[in-house]
Amino acid sequence: MATHLPLSAPLEAYESQAAALLRGHAAGERAAIDQFHENHPRFLDEKVTWLPLPLSDEEIAQQALTIDDARLAVARSYGFRDWDALASLVNEAAREGSPVREFEYAVEAVIVGDESALRERLAANPALVLARSSRVTNQDPSVHGATLLHYVAANGVEGYRQRTPANVVEIARILLEAGAEVDARAGMYGGEYATLSMLVSSSPPAGAGMQVPLVHVLLDHGAAIEGVGMPKWHSPLMTALIFGFRDAAEALVSRGAKVDRLEVAAGLGRVGDATALLPSADEESRHRALALATMCGQVGVARRLLEAGVDPSRRNPDGFHGHATPLHHAAHAGHLEMVALLVRHGARVDLRDSLWQGTPLDWAEHGEQDTIAAFLRSQGAQE
């Protein structure tokens, strides 16, 4: 599928995409093979439902697929649970005056940064600022129920709509001044989270240079700096560190976020705070601290933790990219000093991650970290 259709497209246009996808599969076209591989449940892991199975293009090309399979793959590429969910929303979005249409077009204004259209829609229907998405998705939970403000974070909503316009700060202000609930929670990643936690773990606003300004806008309008919602991504500061957004983490600290846990001090690279907190920290806090220190490239803190006996070969904890070890993450990120430190303290170079079955050397090569790959080979890592 070359492009995503606009919201105004009729269902027939999606049917045409499904038919073209099926023809592409029959012809062995790489793009069609990839779309089936990345979207059809037949070719995805049953437990890690976003993870494509290790199948070759030839294996997928040999599968007998029908137009219903193509419809499902198309629906999933738009983030819907199935074709019926896609068709329902497309039909409602075409119906003049429907709540779905009003909300969906307001979302479009948010993600493209159309201030005029957004103001006009909110003026005509003030309740829109509190409205929620009714899309039935293939995620957990199936209806995320995001508000317009959640779309500003560009995270946890349908992938092709995770976009950050240059004027996103003004878009956020428009919504907040119109009465958006800054700590409203939506169903994302198996829990319920507010916009701030989704923002500080989101690549599009960070890549656009808008993540930190948005952090300040949300806090200016009363966002809970210590977080609301389910435990996993409850803390915006911890979430920012886990996903490697250190500028966002420092912005939160500058506004008063607490640095009172060993793992937080570790991720921030605050050696003095980490040293003070280390004696009273339990084993799991130390485990989390090493995970964050290595992911964030904080060599000084990592050295203190390793000298205190934290195991460098233990997989990271759940919620801290627990499919891999500290050495995997340091190798992929290009932290040569960290890699050398971990190996010097006994980190195993032969362990494989639980998702892609790759060693730290594989991760270094995937990340095009040639110097680190050469170092790991010198330490006995095998191809």
C-alpha positions, 0 to 999 in steps of 0.5 A: 500500500503506497499511501494511506487514504484520506478520511474522506475516502469511500469504502470502495477505495479501501476495497481497491487497495485490498484487491491490489494487495491480493494481486501484488501477492500473487505476482510476488511483489515485495511491497505486498509480501511485506504488508501481509507479513507485517499486518496479517495475524497468520504471519505474526507471533501469537504472544507478541502480536506486533512481531512478524514471524521469522518467515521468508518472502517465499514462504509468504508468497506460497500461502493461499490468500483470499480477498478477505485476507487482503481486506484484513491486512488492509484494515490492520494497516490502518490500525483497525481490528478487522474489516468490519471495524474499518467499514463501520468507521468509514461509513460513519465518517461519511455521514453528515452530522455524526459524532464520529465524523465530527471527532475524526475530522477534528483529529485530522486538524490536530495531526496536520496542525490546521489551527483554523479548522480546529478552532472552527470545529471547537467553536461549532461543537465545544463538546468535541474537546472532551470527545473520545475515539470510538475506533475498534483497533487491534491493540489492547484495549481494543478501543483506546478512547483517545481524546484530541489531546492524546493525539498531540502526543503521537503515541498509542493511537493508530500508527499512521496518525502519529505525526507532529506538525511544526505548530503542535504547541499552539495546537495543544494550547488551543485544546487546553484553553478550550477545556481539554482535560490534561490528565484524561486517560486513554486505553493504551499499551494494556493500561490507561495513561495520560497525555504526558506519559505518552508524550515523553515516550514518543519519537515523533515529537522528539524528532521534531524538537517539540517534545520538551516544549510540549512537556512544559505546556502540559505542566503549565496547564496542570498535568500531574508531574508524578503521573496518573494511570496504570503502574507501568507508565505511571511516572512520566520521568521514569517513562522518559528515561526508559525510552531514552528521552533524556531531554524530556526527563531533565525538563521534568526534573527542572519542573519539580519531578522527584529524584528519590529512587535509585533507578531515576538517579541512575538514568539521569546520571546523578552519581552523587544521588545514586551513591547515596541511595544505593545502600538502602536499595533492594536487589530489584531497584539495583537491577532496574537502575543498571538497566536505565544507566546502560540504556541512557549511557550513564557510565559513572553510575553503571560503574558504581552499580557493577562494583556493588555486585549488580549482575550485568548478564541478567535480562532487564526487568519487565517494563525496562525492555526486558527482552534483552540484557544491558550489553545488548542495549549498550551495543546497539546504542553505540556506547563503547565505554559502557560496553567495555565496562560491562564486559570487564565486569563479566557480562556474557557476550553470547546471550540472545535476546528473547524477541529476535534471538540476537546476541549483543554482536548482532545488535551492534551490527544491526545498529551499524556500530562497527567499532563495538562489533569489532570490540565484541569479536575481540572478546570472543563474540561469535558471528 
